[in-house]
């Protein structure tokens, strides 16, 4: 793939019909989406600009079965680009209570949550239906940008969220994310998961 700027992130949809790229161009930072043909080649024509940002796009991730693209940005923005809307694809920004850079994203396979790892050391989990922050907790030590190794992974059935970091692996049960007492702005107890 040849693009007009510096590539900062890339993701191919699970059905192999879409390629998303995060790029730094002369005019700023953005995410472009290209269609792919059945053999995985780019379909001719210009890519669609999905979003523009003020800082680097750090990670792109497609939901495994739904038409959602998660976008993580260095300025703390977290967005979902939905290509299934009747009026055409649209971008929805999710707001965390933090301005920390978003380093890692993971959609739960059920299609209910998007989890994000922030450079502040926080785990933030958002509801995909309404975009609200459902859970927030300090999980990792605060990290220095460029030195972090933050990662998230959902169990294939969506029952657990794995949070590797340091010498330990922490698991958060889905039920803990749904608990009424879980909450920052409508979520998260603020407790460190065990």
ZIPE-V525461 format. One record per backbone hydrogen bond with DSSP energy under -0.5 kcal/mol. NH is the residue of the N-H (numbers start at 0). CO is the residue of the C=O. E is the energy in kcal/mol with one decimal. If there is no record, write none. Layout:
nh: <NH:NH>
co: <CO:CO>
e: <E:E>
This chain:
nh: <2:5:6:7:8:10:12:13:15:18:19:20:21:22:23:24:24:27:28:29:30:31:32:33:35:36:39:42:47:49:49:50:52:57:57:58:60:62:67:68:69:70:71:72:73:75:77:78:79:80:81:81:82:82:84:87:89:91:93:94:95:101:102:102:103:105:107:110:113:114:115:116:117:118:120:122:123:124:125:126:127:130:133:133:134:134:136:137:138:138:139:142:144:146:147:150:152:154:157:160:161:162:164:167:169:171:172:173:175:176:176:177:178:181:182:185:187:187:189>
co: <0:23:4:21:21:19:17:62:12:33:10:31:8:29:5:22:27:24:52:22:50:20:47:18:16:40:36:34:32:30:47:30:28:55:71:71:69:67:65:80:60:78:58:76:55:72:93:70:91:68:79:89:66:80:81:84:81:79:77:130:93:72:100:116:116:114:112:107:125:105:123:103:121:100:117:136:115:134:113:131:111:126:124:131:124:186:122:189:120:136:120:118:142:143:143:163:161:159:154:171:152:169:167:164:162:160:170:158:172:172:173:173:174:178:180:186:133:182:135>
e: <-0.5:-2.4:-0.5:-3.1:-1.2:-2.2:-2.4:-0.5:-2.1:-2.6:-3.1:-2.7:-2.8:-2.7:-2.4:-0.6:-3.7:-1.5:-1.2:-2.2:-2.4:-2.6:-2.8:-3.0:-2.4:-3.0:-2.2:-2.7:-3.0:-2.9:-0.7:-1.3:-2.6:-0.7:-2.5:-1.4:-1.9:-2.5:-1.4:-2.3:-3.8:-2.8:-2.8:-1.9:-2.7:-1.6:-0.8:-2.2:-2.7:-2.9:-0.6:-3.1:-2.4:-0.6:-0.5:-1.6:-2.2:-2.6:-3.5:-0.5:-0.6:-2.0:-0.5:-3.0:-1.2:-1.9:-2.3:-1.4:-1.9:-2.8:-2.8:-2.3:-2.6:-2.5:-2.0:-3.0:-2.5:-2.6:-2.6:-2.7:-2.7:-1.8:-3.1:-0.6:-1.5:-0.6:-1.9:-0.6:-3.3:-0.6:-2.3:-2.4:-0.5:-2.7:-0.6:-0.5:-1.5:-2.7:-2.5:-2.3:-3.6:-3.1:-1.9:-1.6:-1.7:-2.3:-0.5:-2.7:-1.1:-1.0:-0.8:-1.0:-0.8:-1.6:-0.5:-0.6:-1.5:-0.6:-1.2>
